[in-house]
């Protein structure tokens, strides 16, 4: 699986971009948020990716941040929301706005997104509310939230149970200075 691409932005449109990585051009479908975050054509660019393989297509989706990619993965896990609709979600609202609408069960706001009906909006709330409450990935774009998410991912990868990792990281971040680094959080969690 392709986790990210780092290269030169060779084409840029509102819904897609092409990144040239050592002579190979990768076409990525993107949201309007990611499109707005891209540099000018010809400049260095890094996008986080998700590859979806279907019977009739192999498609790469690109995201300006890891948080946007994680939110996209959550959205496509909902029955009735495919990648195209998830990109419309991410193009219509910011990540924190989407999370806030789902967590607060604001079905009207979700229904305001093109292509989302009442049943799909309700399903998104039911299936994602509890997941998104536990994950800070898009609730804030703050550095501590990002550090928490990345530290949890690293600790779980190292084999520490998620509940134990969450408790440890949360305790460290409560007492830590504002400028604590990701590496320091991981080291302290492993003690």
Secondary structure as GFF3:
##gff-version 3
##sequence-region A 1 191
A	DSSP	beta_strand	4	12	.	.	.	ID=ss1
A	DSSP	beta_strand	16	21	.	.	.	ID=ss2
A	DSSP	beta_strand	24	30	.	.	.	ID=ss3
A	DSSP	alpha_helix	32	37	.	.	.	ID=ss4
A	DSSP	beta_strand	44	54	.	.	.	ID=ss5
A	DSSP	beta_strand	57	63	.	.	.	ID=ss6
A	DSSP	alpha_helix	66	76	.	.	.	ID=ss7
A	DSSP	alpha_helix	83	92	.	.	.	ID=ss8
A	DSSP	alpha_helix	95	103	.	.	.	ID=ss9
A	DSSP	alpha_helix	107	111	.	.	.	ID=ss10
A	DSSP	alpha_helix	118	134	.	.	.	ID=ss11
A	DSSP	alpha_helix	143	157	.	.	.	ID=ss12
A	DSSP	alpha_helix	162	175	.	.	.	ID=ss13
A	DSSP	alpha_helix	182	189	.	.	.	ID=ss14
###
